[in-house]
Amino acid sequence: MKAIIILTFTLFGILTNCYGQQNPNWEKWSWLIGQWVGEGSGQPGVGGGTFNFNTDLDKKILVRKSHSEYPASGNKPKVVHDDLMIIYPDYTGNPSKAIYFDNEGHTINYSITYTEKSISLTSDKTPNVPIFRLTYTFLENEMVNTKFEMSQDGEKFSTYIEGNSKKIK
């Protein structure tokens, strides 16, 4: 019995240690890491803002912080939007998931896909909630296009907001 207990704790320790030592590969994100400033337009109106991507927790996660402002126009008041997103690896060390929070009280869980020049984050399907897609597309001269879209069925997406940003650091 003593041997079974020792074996169980040893295996648990090995499995826990192996999972905990994953080193994410941020290579596909390297062009986005840094500080950005940009302008865009969409449902909230024409506005501008900043965002940054930085590794944290000894490069185990990638953190995006974003701030944007849309001036008052017509009957619409000024809109200030702040958000935080944490990109994290799956059990293999591949950055494949993200969680998003904003000052409006939204929380969105994303799955991540990659192409040669873009990174897309698509929200998990939740009953009675639109599906969201956030796509960063690399342009020339340290520029990036950011597009946030929504869909009711996960097939037909409509753009909510889109803009281009320039890397400043």
DRENFI-135791 format. One record per residue: x, y, z of N, C-alpha, C in turn. Coordinates in pm, whole numbers, padded with zeros to 5 digits, always signed. Example, Ala and Ser with C-alpha at 12.3 -4.5 7.8 and 13.67 -1.06 7.14 Angstrom:
% residues 2
+01319-00569+00780+01230-00450+00780+01320-00330+00780
+01285-00225+00708+01367-00106+00714+01290+00003+00787
END
This chain:
% residues 169
+00082-00119+00000+00000+00000+00000+00087+00126+00000
+00195+00122+00079+00285+00235+00088+00348+00263-00049
+00383+00158-00122+00442+00172-00255+00344+00236-00353
+00217+00202-00345+00114+00260-00434+00099+00410-00406
+00098+00447-00280+00086+00589-00243+00207+00666-00295
+00327+00612-00276+00448+00679-00323+00446+00691-00475
+00408+00584-00544+00400+00586-00690+00298+00688-00738
+00182+00695-00674+00078+00791-00712+00129+00934-00698
+00190+00968-00586+00242+01103-00565+00356+01135-00662
+00439+01037-00692+00548+01058-00786+00494+01088-00926
+00398+01009-00973+00338+01033-01105+00266+01167-01110
+00193+01200-01005+00124+01329-00999+00225+01443-01007
+00335+01430-00933+00439+01533-00936+00503+01548-01072
+00528+01437-01139+00589+01441-01272+00494+01505-01372
+00367+01464-01372+00270+01519-01466+00247+01667-01441
+00236+01707-01316+00217+01848-01283+00338+01929-01325
+00455+01878-01301+00578+01948-01335+00592+01961-01486
+00562+01858-01562+00572+01863-01708+00476+01965-01766
+00353+01967-01719+00255+02062-01772+00294+02204-01735
+00343+02225-01617+00377+02358-01570+00500+02418-01635
+00580+02339-01705+00704+02389-01763+00692+02423-01911
+00573+02440-01963+00558+02474-02104+00615+02613-02129
+00690+02626-02236+00744+02755-02277+00676+02795-02408
+00583+02889-02401+00511+02928-02522+00606+02984-02628
+00572+02959-02752+00646+03013-02864+00569+03134-02917
+00620+03253-02894+00553+03377-02934+00598+03424-03072
+00665+03339-03150+00717+03378-03280+00608+03433-03373
+00491+03368-03377+00383+03414-03465+00327+03549-03422
+00355+03590-03299+00307+03717-03245+00414+03825-03249
+00536+03792-03287+00649+03884-03274+00625+04018-03343
+00559+04018-03457+00534+04143-03529+00431+04231-03459
+00352+04175-03368+00251+04254-03295+00301+04303-03159
+00406+04243-03108+00455+04282-02976+00513+04423-02984
+00463+04511-02898+00505+04650-02896+00387+04742-02875
+00409+04872-02900+00306+04973-02882+00258+05024-03017
+00127+05047-03025+00063+05087-03149-00030+05206-03127
-00044+05289-03229-00140+05400-03226-00215+05399-03358
-00345+05425-03353-00421+05417-03477-00553+05490-03474
-00619+05484-03590-00751+05543-03607-00839+05443-03678
-00969+05455-03654-01061+05362-03719-01201+05418-03722
-01291+05340-03782-01431+05381-03787-01518+05257-03781
-01644+05280-03747-01739+05171-03737-01862+05215-03662
-01929+05121-03596-02054+05151-03526-02042+05262-03422
-01930+05266-03344-01922+05375-03246-01891+05510-03310
-01849+05511-03437-01811+05634-03506-01665+05631-03543
-01611+05749-03577-01470+05762-03611-01396+05795-03481
-01286+05725-03456-01212+05749-03333-01069+05706-03346
-00999+05712-03234-00859+05674-03232-00824+05609-03100
-00707+05550-03098-00667+05486-02974-00529+05426-02982
-00495+05357-02875-00366+05291-02864-00388+05149-02813
-00293+05062-02844-00292+04930-02783-00148+04882-02778
-00123+04786-02690+00010+04727-02683-00001+04580-02651
+00097+04507-02699+00113+04365-02669+00248+04348-02601
+00249+04283-02484+00372+04258-02411+00365+04121-02344
+00478+04051-02342+00482+03926-02267+00483+03958-02118
+00438+03863-02037+00434+03880-01892+00452+03744-01826
+00469+03744-01696+00487+03622-01618+00597+03533-01677
+00717+03594-01692+00833+03523-01748+00804+03467-01887
+00734+03546-01969+00700+03513-02108+00605+03394-02120
+00529+03367-02016+00433+03257-02019+00300+03300-02080
+00268+03431-02074+00146+03483-02134+00179+03609-02213
+00087+03647-02299+00096+03771-02374-00024+03855-02333
+00001+03981-02300-00106+04069-02251-00124+04183-02351
-00250+04206-02388-00284+04322-02471-00369+04416-02388
-00331+04543-02386-00413+04648-02325-00447+04746-02435
-00571+04792-02434-00618+04880-02540-00700+04995-02481
-00686+05112-02540-00764+05229-02501-00806+05301-02629
-00936+05329-02642-00983+05405-02758-01090+05504-02715
-01101+05611-02793-01200+05715-02767-01269+05753-02896
-01399+05772-02883-01482+05814-02996-01555+05940-02952
-01530+06054-03019-01590+06180-02975-01742+06179-02990
-01805+06264-02912-01950+06281-02922-01985+06330-03062
-02097+06281-03114-02144+06327-03245-02295+06310-03251
-02363+06413-03301-02508+06406-03309-02568+06383-03171
-02646+06278-03159-02710+06243-03031-02625+06147-02948
-02510+06106-02999-02427+06008-02930-02325+06078-02838
-02314+06031-02713-02212+06088-02624-02074+06033-02658
-01971+06096-02602-01835+06047-02617-01827+05905-02561
-01751+05817-02630-01732+05679-02585-01584+05659-02554
-01556+05606-02435-01420+05567-02397-01422+05418-02373
-01332+05346-02440-01329+05200-02430-01190+05156-02386
-01184+05079-02278-01060+05019-02230-01080+04869-02221
-00977+04793-02260-00988+04648-02247-00853+04584-02218
-00862+04460-02176-00747+04378-02141-00770+04239-02198
-00669+04186-02266-00678+04050-02318-00552+03975-02279
-00570+03850-02239-00458+03764-02204-00457+03646-02300
-00346+03630-02372-00328+03520-02465-00242+03416-02392
-00285+03291-02399-00214+03188-02323-00204+03059-02403
-00106+02975-02367-00082+02852-02444-00171+02737-02399
-00188+02640-02490-00253+02514-02452-00147+02424-02390
-00180+02300-02364-00088+02209-02296+00038+02179-02376
+00039+02207-02508+00159+02183-02589+00252+02304-02592
+00208+02416-02537+00287+02538-02540+00250+02629-02656
+00152+02589-02739+00109+02669-02852+00008+02775-02806
+00035+02905-02831-00062+03008-02794-00191+02992-02875
-00293+02933-02816-00414+02901-02892-00543+02952-02829
-00534+03018-02714-00653+03066-02645-00629+03207-02594
-00739+03281-02573-00731+03415-02514-00859+03441-02437
-00848+03530-02339-00965+03577-02265-00958+03729-02262
-01074+03791-02283-01085+03935-02301-01181+03993-02197
-01146+04110-02144-01230+04183-02050-01233+04330-02092
-01346+04398-02073-01349+04542-02102-01427+04620-01996
-01420+04753-02007-01484+04840-01909-01635+04847-01925
-01690+04776-02023-01835+04767-02039-01890+04640-01973
-01801+04559-01916-01843+04437-01848-01843+04312-01934
-01789+04320-02056-01784+04202-02143-01666+04112-02107
-01687+03984-02118-01583+03882-02108-01601+03791-02228
-01495+03772-02305-01503+03689-02425-01388+03588-02423
-01419+03462-02444-01319+03357-02459-01297+03333-02609
-01171+03335-02650-01136+03321-02791-01050+03198-02815
-01064+03144-02937-00970+03047-02993-00895+03119-03103
-00768+03082-03124-00680+03157-03214-00641+03072-03334
-00644+03135-03453-00593+03072-03574-00494+03168-03640
-00407+03110-03721-00299+03187-03783-00296+03165-03934
-00262+03270-04007-00222+03259-04147-00085+03324-04156
-00030+03330-04275+00104+03386-04290+00112+03531-04242
+00008+03612-04271+00013+03755-04237-00097+03800-04143
-00168+03706-04080-00276+03749-03990-00293+03654-03872
-00352+03709-03768-00389+03634-03649-00537+03663-03624
-00619+03557-03617-00762+03574-03593-00801+03508-03462
-00879+03581-03385-00933+03531-03260-01084+03524-03277
-01141+03405-03263-01284+03383-03281-01343+03336-03149
-01451+03401-03108-01510+03367-02978-01573+03229-02980
-01574+03169-02864-01639+03040-02847-01790+03059-02863
-01858+02960-02918-02003+02969-02936-02072+02959-02800
-02161+03053-02777-02240+03058-02654-02385+03081-02694
-02480+03006-02639-02620+03025-02676-02667+03169-02657
-02739+03219-02757-02799+03353-02755-02699+03468-02746
-02575+03444-02790-02472+03547-02790-02408+03547-02929
-02386+03668-02988-02318+03670-03118-02178+03609-03108
-02127+03568-03222-01990+03519-03232-01906+03638-03277
-01794+03658-03209-01706+03771-03238-01578+03720-03302
-01524+03801-03393-01395+03769-03454-01310+03896-03456
-01190+03885-03403-01094+03995-03400-00974+03951-03482
-00942+04027-03587-00833+03988-03677-00731+04099-03689
-00604+04061-03671-00491+04151-03693-00423+04105-03821
-00410+04198-03918-00345+04166-04044-00224+04256-04062
-00108+04195-04082+00016+04269-04101+00012+04339-04236
+00040+04469-04235+00053+04549-04357+00200+04586-04373
+00232+04673-04464+00371+04716-04484+00410+04824-04384
+00539+04848-04371+00595+04959-04294+00546+04965-04150
+00550+04851-04080+00509+04842-03940+00367+04895-03918
+00279+04858-04009+00137+04892-03998+00058+04763-03980
-00055+04773-03910-00143+04659-03890-00287+04705-03908
-00367+04619-03969-00511+04643-03979-00577+04559-03871
-00667+04622-03796-00742+04552-03693-00889+04558-03730
-00953+04442-03732-01094+04435-03767-01168+04353-03661
-01277+04411-03608-01362+04342-03512-01496+04320-03578
-01538+04192-03585-01660+04155-03656-01754+04077-03564
-01882+04073-03604-01981+03995-03530-02063+03912-03628
-02116+03799-03576-02199+03710-03656-02300+03642-03565
-02418+03619-03618-02518+03544-03542-02503+03394-03564
-02449+03356-03682-02441+03214-03714-02298+03159-03723
-02198+03245-03711-02060+03201-03721-02012+03188-03864
-02097+03220-03959-02063+03209-04102-02055+03348-04167
-02158+03427-04148-02167+03560-04210-02131+03665-04105
-02012+03723-04121-01964+03824-04026-01983+03963-04084
-02021+04057-03999-02028+04197-04041-01931+04277-03954
-01865+04373-04016-01764+04453-03947-01832+04550-03852
-01787+04549-03727-01835+04643-03627-01743+04765-03622
-01612+04738-03625-01514+04846-03628-01387+04796-03697
-01320+04888-03768-01197+04851-03839-01107+04972-03846
-00976+04950-03837-00882+05060-03849-00740+05011-03868
-00654+05104-03902-00512+05076-03920-00434+05143-03809
-00325+05079-03769-00240+05131-03663-00095+05125-03705
-00016+05216-03649+00128+05223-03676+00203+05188-03548
+00306+05106-03562+00388+05068-03448+00475+05187-03409
+00472+05221-03278+00552+05334-03232+00668+05292-03142
+00668+05168-03097+00779+05113-03015+00788+04965-03033
END
